[in-house]
Amino acid sequence: MSFSDEEVERYARHLVLREIGGPGQQRLKTARVLIVGAGGLGAPAALYLAAAGVGEIVITDPDVVALSNLQRQVLYATADEGRAKVEAAAERLAALNPNVRLRPLAERLDATNARNLIAGHDLVLDGTDDFATRLAVNAACMAEHVPLVSGAIGRWTGQIGVFTGRPCYRCLVPEIPPDAETCVAVGVVGALAGVVGAMMALEAVKLIAEAGEPLTGRLLIYDALAAEARTVRIGPDPDCPVCGFGAVAS
């Protein structure tokens, strides 16, 4: 697969990077990525993946744009209020990079359809804000052997992890926390979504282009108030029902 003159100019800053270059950009061009959730994290991640030249981006989200989204979901404009998020997102991303194939899905991913939605993709980004969906995404990614980039934010703190096998996200979160908080309840500073969403996109680019060392088996925790970040290793849980020794065969 070759690049047009327009693509060479568009991706020039990638093409001169030793870690990406022509081979890495080709891998980006042929990649098929699923973004679960077109909200605070999915919105900036989608912008950067489209700009990077990912060949096909599938976005699934059942929600419509609300005025309260615009404080952090920079993919949308005031005029988009009431529109399906995936439709507005696809329109904006196509305007950014017409070379990218976009597939908007205005449906909710859950345990019943997760494997069908995830199968056939090279990578999944999960930026959803509820644990049931995150666990369903993780289980489907492990069953389909699709790498997962997971992100979460709340108040002033964000985290990003990459899961390609053992350990999986379920090793980090064995059960849905009974006291789980949402951004609706506790708030979130808008720019944090951009920081963490961009970091998710960066991990995705690294994985696809085979550049550097992704956050595989590690969790990056960012404290925006203190302007500090730390990375911790995630140990595999031998009793994990998804990837542990007692996992149910799929």
Secondary structure, DSSP 8 states (H G I E B T S, - for coil): ----HHHHHHTHHHHT-TTTHHHHHHHHHH-EEEEE--STTHHHHHHHHHHHT-SEEEEE---B--GGGGGT-TT--GGGTTSBHHHHHHHHHHHH-TTSEEEEE-S---TTTHHHHHTT-SEEEE--S-HHHHHHHHHHHHHHT--EEEEEEEBTEEEEEEESSSS-HHHH-SS--TT---HHHH-B-HHHHHHHHHHHHHHHHHHHHT-S---BTEEEEEETTTTEEEEEE----TT-TTTSTT----
